[in-house]
Structure formats: C-alpha cells, structure tokens
Amino acid sequence: MDKLKVLIIDPDDHFSDLAGHFLAKFPDLELLTRERNGRDGLRRIRAELPDVVLFDLLLSELDGLSLLRQAMELSSPPSMICCTRFYSEVALEAIRTYGASLMLFKPVDLQSLRPAIVDCARLQRTVRQFRRSALEFDADGDRQIARIRNRLVALGVPSKLAGCNYLTEGVRLAISDVALTRNLSKGLYLEISRSMDTTPARVERCIRNAISVAYQSGGLEGKMLTCPSNKEFIHYVLHDLDIPSH
C-alpha cells in the first residue's frame, strides 16, 4: 500500500501527543496536523482526504457521531476509528450503524494502533474498489439494456407494451445463458417471471402479443416471411445485436 494519511481529531492532548509521536515513527504513515474540534476536523477530511481518521466521540462544535455520519457520506470516505473513554450501548450501536471501522477504548494500546490503522485502511480500499466495480458493472448493464430495447423498438415492438419489457429482460438473460432458450417454458420464461415478479404464462402471452404487433406493423418486413415464434424472434434479436453469449 502507498503511504497512509492519518488524521487525529481529538481534544485530548495526552492521547493525541502519545499517538502522534508513536505513529510518526513509521515511514508508511503520514501524520497530518491534528484537529481538536469536529467542525474543523470535518473540513480537513473533505480537503485532505485522509485514509484513516482517529476521532473521539466527545468533540466540540460538531460531536463525534455527527462527524462520523457526515464523513461516511463522502464519495470516498476514510476509515473512521473511534478512540474514546466514553462508553454507551446506544453510542456503540450508532457507531456501528454509521459505519465506523473500529472502536478503541482509552487508554489505547499503542502497539495495536498501527496494525489497526493498516488493516482498516486496507479493508476500506477493498470496499471502494468493490463499489467502483459494481458501479461500472451497473453502467455496462444499463447500456446493454438500452441497446436491446432500442433494437426491439426498431423492429416494431411498442415500448409501452409489457411484452417489450419481458423481451428486453429475456434477451438480456439469454445473452448471459443462451441455454435458457432451449425450453422457454422451463427456462427463459421462468427466469423472466422471477426477476420481474410475474408468471411464466403471462410472460409467454405478452411476448407473443408484442411479436404479433411488430409483425403486423411491418417492422419485420424483409426479415421474416411469416410471424415468428417467440423462440425464433428472440434468437433473431440475439443474432441481430451480435452480442457474444456466454
């Protein structure tokens, strides 16, 4: 890992001095200038984006729980480690709910502090990477759905029909697993009904109606001589989109 930026937000001079001097010995840690109140601490978090923040619950101007909540609302929140003498079951539950990485009670064992900082930072970076990957995956999925739907509309399937929605989901599922199209009733229709909270019979009926409308509108003219079956139409769309199936 790169050098970790650590910020201490704590009015306790004794703890801040001890922890600061101890952590400053490690070349893989960069200790930022300490803050004593929650409002200035939040400003520093937003401006300097530390990897790890050591904070107390009992802060002036902005209490520790409010600091934690607002810090965790940032797009790239730091690992928040609460170091306090104050114990309360309510506060402990709130700290967990708001997303603190760890809670340590003073006096803190300094020898355990650096491993805790490194572990929490590593975990937070893993979470960030996972979230970025999930967002990228969602964006790719949205683009694929839009492409499928646009092609269906171009073939004459009205977007307002329920069958258009079921066909869009069906083609999306078939791209991931084309084997679902071998037996539509036990495969594709069933999966569509599960993901869209309906029944296989309704899926079949609505898709059949959507395809009939597309054929009657002339959207399939020059592509198919007769009105295709549901399976024929779905395979045609898969081939037409030229998206590799898995």
N, C-alpha and C positions, 0 to 999 in steps of 0.2 A: 504494500500500500504506500501511497505518497505520504508526505509529512502531514500529520493530522493537526488541524487548527482547533485549539481548546479554549473556550471562554468560561471564566468563572463569574457568576452573578450572585454575590453573597455579601451581606453587610458584616459578617463575622470575620474580623481582621485576623484572629488567631488561626481559623481554619484556612482562610484564603492565603495567608502567608506560608503556612506549612505546606499546603497542597501545591502552591505555586512554586516554591523553592524545590520541592521534590520532583515535580513534573518537568521543570526546566532542565533537569539533568539528562533527559532522554532526547537524543538527536532526531528521533522520528516524530516528536511532538513540537508544535509551535504554540507557545502560550501567549494568548492575546491579553491586552491590558484589561485588568479586572473592572467590573462594574458593581456598584453597591445597591442600586435600586432596579426594580423591574422594568420601569419605563425606558431607562437608558439601556438596560440590557436588551430589551426587545429591539430597540433601534440598532444596536450593534449587531444583533443576529441578522437583521434584514440587510444591513450594509456590508458585513464582512463574511457572511455565510460560513460560520464555523462548522466543523464536523461534529464536535461534541460540546455540549453545554453542561456545566456543573452549576446547579442552582438550588437555592433554599426556598422553602415554602413561605417563610416569613420575610417578605420584601416590602419595602415602602413604595408608594406611588402606583405600583402595579403588583399585586400579590403573585405568589409563585404559581398557583393554579391558573390564573388568567394568563400569565406569561407562557406557561406550558401550552394552554389551549391555542393561543394566537400563534405561537411558534410552529405548532404542528399543522396549522392551516396554510403555511407557506408551501410553495410548489416543490421545494427541496428542503424539507425540514431537517434540522440536525438531530443527532441522538441526544435526548434530554435525560440527564442523570440527576435525580433529586438527592441532595445531601442535606439532612436536617436533623434537629433534635426533637422536633415536634412530631408526636405520634397520634394518629386518629384513624379509626377504621374507615370513617367517611372520607377523610383526605386520601387514604391509601387507595380506596376504590375509585375515587375521582382521578387520581394519578394514573391508574391503570386504564381507565376509560379514555382519558385524553391522549394516551399514547406514550407515556414516559418509558424509556428503555430500561431503567433500573432505579431502585430507591435504596439509598445507603443511609444508615443512621450514624450520627456523630456520637463519639469521636470515630472518624473513618480510619480504617486500617490503610495507611498509605501504600503499603506493599501490594495491596489488592487493587489499588486505584488504577494504576496503569493498565493491567490486564483487562479490567472492566471497561476502560475507555476504548482500548483497541477492539475488544470483542463487540461492543455496542456499535462502534463505527463501521466495522466490517458487516455486521448484520444490517445496518441501515443502508449501506451501499448496495447490498444484495437486494433489499426491498425496492430501492429506487430503480435498479436495473430491471427487476421483475415488472414494476409498474410501467417503465418505458416500453418494454417488450409487449406488455399487454395492450398498451395504447396503440403501438404500431400494428399489432395483430388486429385490433378492432378497426383501425383505419383501413387496412387491407381488406377486411371482411366487408366493410361498408362500400368500398369501391367495387368489389365483386358483385354485391347485391344490386348496386345501381346499374352495373353493366348488364346483368341478367334481365333486370326489369325493363331497361330501355330497349333491349332486343325483343322482348316479348311484346311490348307496345308497338314496336316497328313491324312486327308480324301480324298486327291487327288485334291483339288481346287488349281490351279496355282496362286501364289501370284501376278503374273503380270496381271491377268485379272481384269477388272473393277468390275466384279461380286464378286470377293474376297473382295474388299473394301466395296461394298454395303452390302454383307453378314456380314462382321465384324461389321459394324455400325448397321445393323438390329438386330443382336444378342445382341449387347450392349444395344440397346433401349428396346428390348424385356425383357432383364433381369430386367430393371427398371419398365417396364409396360407390362406384358405379354398380357394384353387385346388388345394391338396393333396388335396381330397376329390373332385376330378373323376375321377381314376383312382386308386382306393385302392391297387391293387397296386403301381403305379409311383410313387405319390405318398406318401400318408399312411402306409401300411404300411411302406414303405421307410424313411421318416424315423423312425418309431417304433422300428423294428428297429435303426437306427443309434444312436439315443440310449439304448436300453435293452439293447443287446448281445444281440440275438436274431435271428430270421429273419422275413421278411415272412409266410411260410406259418404260422408259429406265432402271430404277431400276429393274422392273419385268423381262425385257428381258435379262439383263446382269446376274441376279441371276439365271435365268433358264438356260442360257448357261454355267455358272460356275458349276452348279449341274450336267448338262449333261456330261461335261468334266470329272468331278470327278467320275461319274458312269462308263463312258467308259474306264477310266484309271485303274479301278479295286479297287479304293480306298474305295468303299462302299461294296466290295465283302464280303459276310458273315454277313453283317449288314442289307441289304435291298435286297429283291428278284427282285424288279423292280426299274427303275429310279424314285425316289421320287418326289412328287410335291414340290414347293417352301416351302409351309407351313409345309409339313412333314419333310423336311430336316432341316428347322430352329428349329422345335420342337425337332428333334433328337439331334441337336447340343446343345440345351439348356439342355436336359436331360443328354447328354454325359459329358458336363462340370460340371454338378452337382453344379451349382451356384444358390443359392436361388433367386427366382424372387420376386419382390415387388408387 
